[in-house]
Amino acid sequence: MGMNGSTMLEPLRQGLPPIDQSAASSSASCALPARYEAVRAARQFTRTTLTRWDLDDRFDDVALVVSELVTNALRHALPADTPRERQDPPVRLHLMRWASRLVCAVRDPSHASPEAREPDEDCAAESGRGLFLVESYSDTWGWHPLAGSLHGKVVWALFLLQSG
């Protein structure tokens, strides 16, 4: 139903060296409810998926990034009146692996651009450093609005993988 991970990330591919579609070895996604417990579920899903893909050594960095992307989607991308018990979860986590890269993407219903706070803006702040952490722990990140029947945006982070 809707857009698959391949179509959804087409804008991501435009900024990177070509990705051979046949080299995409694995992908997985999960719907996340509009509750903060979803962050823990996203980390567990990430651990299970990375273990299945023999990428356990990347778990710490990837889990941190996934946690920040999901937290941002829940905190900033959902309108205050979003029902917290919807049948159609508003946030979705996608993990996609190619031979040399891993992409974590979080889809949410907002069209608003994510805003990265500079690390020296307010060092004592309890929040607001999420995208700075995403930038620090991933090789690159970005976002793009969804097209077609899906509404919202995708915020993604890319990790380069060591060749066997």
C-alpha positions as CSV (number, residue, x, y, z in Angstrom):
1,M,0.0,0.0,0.0
2,G,1.4,3.4,-0.9
3,M,5.0,4.0,-1.7
4,N,7.7,1.4,-1.2
5,G,11.1,2.1,0.2
6,S,12.7,2.2,-3.2
7,T,10.4,4.9,-4.6
8,M,10.3,6.8,-1.3
9,L,14.1,7.3,-1.3
10,E,14.6,8.3,-4.9
11,P,15.6,11.9,-3.9
12,L,18.2,10.3,-1.6
13,R,19.8,8.5,-4.5
14,Q,20.0,11.7,-6.5
15,G,22.7,13.0,-4.1
16,L,24.8,9.9,-3.9
17,P,26.9,7.7,-6.2
18,P,24.6,5.4,-8.2
19,I,23.0,2.5,-6.3
20,D,22.6,-0.6,-8.2
21,Q,19.0,-1.7,-7.5
22,S,20.1,-5.4,-7.7
23,A,22.7,-4.8,-5.0
24,A,20.0,-3.9,-2.4
25,S,20.3,-7.0,-0.3
26,S,17.7,-6.3,2.4
27,S,15.1,-4.0,3.7
28,A,12.7,-3.9,6.6
29,S,10.2,-1.5,8.0
30,C,7.9,-1.2,10.9
31,A,5.0,1.1,11.8
32,L,5.3,3.0,15.0
33,P,2.4,4.3,17.2
34,A,2.3,7.9,18.2
35,R,3.6,7.2,21.7
36,Y,7.1,7.7,23.1
37,E,7.3,4.0,23.9
38,A,7.7,3.7,20.1
39,V,11.3,4.9,20.5
40,R,12.2,1.7,22.5
41,A,10.3,-0.4,19.9
42,A,12.3,1.2,17.1
43,R,15.6,0.4,18.9
44,Q,14.5,-3.2,19.4
45,F,13.4,-3.5,15.7
46,T,16.8,-2.0,14.7
47,R,18.7,-4.5,16.9
48,T,16.8,-7.5,15.5
49,T,17.2,-6.3,11.9
50,L,20.9,-5.5,12.2
51,T,21.6,-8.8,13.9
52,R,19.8,-10.6,11.0
53,W,22.0,-8.7,8.6
54,D,25.2,-9.4,10.5
55,L,25.7,-5.7,11.3
56,D,25.8,-6.0,15.1
57,D,28.9,-3.9,15.3
58,R,27.0,-0.9,13.9
59,F,24.1,-1.2,16.4
60,D,25.2,1.6,18.8
61,D,25.6,4.3,16.2
62,V,22.6,3.2,14.2
63,A,20.3,2.9,17.3
64,L,21.3,6.3,18.5
65,V,20.4,7.8,15.1
66,V,17.1,5.8,14.9
67,S,16.2,7.0,18.4
68,E,16.8,10.6,17.5
69,L,14.9,10.4,14.2
70,V,11.9,8.7,15.8
71,T,11.9,11.0,18.8
72,N,11.9,14.1,16.4
73,A,9.0,12.6,14.4
74,L,7.0,12.1,17.5
75,R,7.9,15.4,19.2
76,H,7.8,17.8,16.2
77,A,6.0,16.2,13.3
78,L,2.7,15.1,14.8
79,P,0.1,17.8,15.4
80,A,-1.0,18.1,19.0
81,D,-4.5,16.7,18.1
82,T,-3.1,13.5,16.5
83,P,-4.9,10.6,18.2
84,R,-2.4,8.5,20.1
85,E,-4.3,5.3,19.4
86,R,-4.9,5.5,15.6
87,Q,-5.4,2.5,13.5
88,D,-3.0,3.9,10.9
89,P,0.3,4.6,12.7
90,P,1.6,8.0,11.6
91,V,5.3,7.2,11.9
92,R,7.2,4.5,10.0
93,L,10.8,3.3,10.3
94,H,12.6,1.9,7.2
95,L,16.0,0.2,7.3
96,M,17.6,-0.6,3.9
97,R,20.9,-2.2,3.3
98,W,23.0,-2.3,0.2
99,A,26.5,-3.9,0.0
100,S,28.2,-0.7,1.0
101,R,25.6,1.4,2.8
102,L,22.8,1.3,5.3
103,V,19.9,3.8,5.3
104,C,17.6,4.5,8.2
105,A,14.6,6.5,7.2
106,V,11.7,7.8,9.3
107,R,8.5,8.8,7.6
108,D,6.1,11.2,9.3
109,P,3.0,13.2,8.4
110,S,4.5,16.7,8.6
111,H,5.7,18.8,5.7
112,A,7.8,21.0,8.0
113,S,11.6,21.0,7.4
114,P,13.6,19.5,10.3
115,E,15.9,22.1,11.8
116,A,19.3,21.3,13.2
117,R,20.4,23.3,16.2
118,E,24.1,24.3,16.2
119,P,25.8,22.5,19.1
120,D,26.9,25.8,20.7
121,E,23.5,27.5,20.6
122,D,22.5,26.2,24.1
123,C,24.8,23.5,25.4
124,A,22.7,23.1,28.6
125,A,19.5,22.5,26.7
126,E,17.8,19.1,27.5
127,S,16.6,18.8,23.9
128,G,17.2,20.2,20.5
129,R,20.5,18.4,19.7
130,G,18.9,15.4,17.9
131,L,19.8,16.3,14.4
132,F,23.3,17.4,15.5
133,L,23.8,13.8,16.9
134,V,22.3,12.4,13.6
135,E,24.9,14.4,11.7
136,S,27.7,13.4,14.0
137,Y,27.0,9.6,14.0
138,S,25.9,9.0,10.4
139,D,27.9,9.6,7.3
140,T,25.2,12.0,5.9
141,W,21.6,12.8,6.4
142,G,18.8,14.7,4.8
143,W,15.1,14.8,4.2
144,H,12.6,15.2,1.4
145,P,8.8,15.7,1.2
146,L,6.7,12.7,0.1
147,A,4.9,12.8,-3.3
148,G,1.8,11.1,-4.6
149,S,-0.8,9.8,-2.2
150,L,1.5,9.9,0.8
151,H,1.6,13.1,2.8
152,G,4.5,14.2,4.9
153,K,8.2,13.8,4.7
154,V,11.1,11.3,5.2
155,V,14.1,12.1,7.2
156,W,17.0,9.7,6.5
157,A,20.5,9.0,7.6
158,L,23.1,7.0,5.7
159,F,25.9,4.8,7.1
160,L,28.7,3.6,4.9
161,L,29.6,0.0,5.5
162,Q,33.0,-1.6,5.4
163,S,33.4,-4.0,2.6
164,G,33.9,-7.6,3.8
